[in-house]
């Protein structure tokens, strides 16, 4: 039995803090819809990860990302929303002024 592995390229959005686009390193952005790329902005490379079923990701189950990379061919991570996120934004704003 072969363990499933995906080399994943992650891009950050220049337009929205915390928005990331996951694609396979092999296919790159070729399967990402044009409209999504317009909203996302020019993708900025953030990191490359080797995804396996055992890998833990911070905000989403790795299985969901791996399934999305197969079909539709990308995974869009949106910024978190909620009270904790508002607190983090205030801290970020305060720190950026220092």
N, C-alpha and C positions, 0 to 999 in steps of 0.2 A: 504494500500500500504506500503510495507516494503522498507525502504531506503537502498540502496546498500552500504555495508561497506566491506572493505578488510583490514586485518592486513598485512602490508607489511614489510618485512625485507630488508634493504638496505645494500649492501656490497660495500666497496671501493676496487679498484684495487691497489695492491702493485707495479704494473708495470707502470701505467700511471696516473699522477695527473689529477683529475677531471673525471675519468671514474668510474661509479657506476653501479651496477647490482641490480635491484629491483626484488624480488620474493615474493610469498605469504609466510607468516610465517608458514602456515600449510604444504605446499609442500616443502619448502626449495629449494635446488638446483637440485632436482630430474629431472626437465624438461629442465634444461639448457644443451645445446649440449656440448659434450666433447671438441670439437674444440674451442668453445668460452671460456670455462674454461681454456684451455691451453694458449690462448692469454691473458686472463684477469689476470691470476696468482692466487695464493691462496687467495680466497675471505676473506677480513677482515671485520667483522661486524662493521657497522658505526652507524645505528640507526634502530628503529622500529617505523613505522608511521601507524596511522589509516587513510586510504584513504576513502573519501566520495566524491560524486560529487561536493560538495561545497568547498572542500579544495583547497587551492591555492598552487602550487609548483613553485619553482623559475624559472626553465628553460623549463618546458614542461607542456602542459595542463594535468590535472589530469585524464581526460577522456581517453587520449591516453595511459597513464600508466595502468589504470584499464583494458582497453580493451586488452592490451598486456599481462597482468597477466592472463587473461582468456585464450587467445590463441595468441602466442605460449606458454605462461606460465612464461614469464620473460620479463623485459624491460631493455635494455642496454642504459645507458646515457653516451654519449661520451663527451670528453672535448670540450668546446666551441672553435671555430676557428674564427679568425678575428682580426682586429686592436686592439679592446678592450682587447682581450685575450692576445695579445703580450705585451701590457702595463702591464697587471696583472702579467704575467710571469716575466717581468723585476723587478717589485716591489717585488715579491716573492723571486727572486734571490738575490736582494739587501738586503732584510730583513734577509734572511738566513745567510748572511755573517756577520751580526751585532752580 
